[in-house]
């Protein structure tokens, strides 16, 4: 695939790339230089910040509870867990 630099330094990303990454108008890309390469990365921090606060946990469930469910016991957690003692 190729992209041509326009007069004002703009490029158009091929449609296959935009579709594969879900890039739409207004999507922010991070630009990095690596020697002679340009690296474009989708800014997922923007997507995460939009989601922050939208997921509600059931009453009495903490984010720590959810993380333990996903990852297992964390260093420093009591063993056995209080609910299994």
PELINDA-V491349 format. One line per field, one symbol per residue. phi: phi as a letter, one per 40 degrees, with the letter a starting at -180 (. if undefined). A space follows every 10 residues. Layout:
BEGIN
phi: ???
END
This chain:
BEGIN
phi: .bbbccdcgc bbcdddcdcc bgcbdgccbc bbbbgcbbbb bcccdccccc cdgccbcddg bbcccccccc bgccdgccbc ddcbc
END
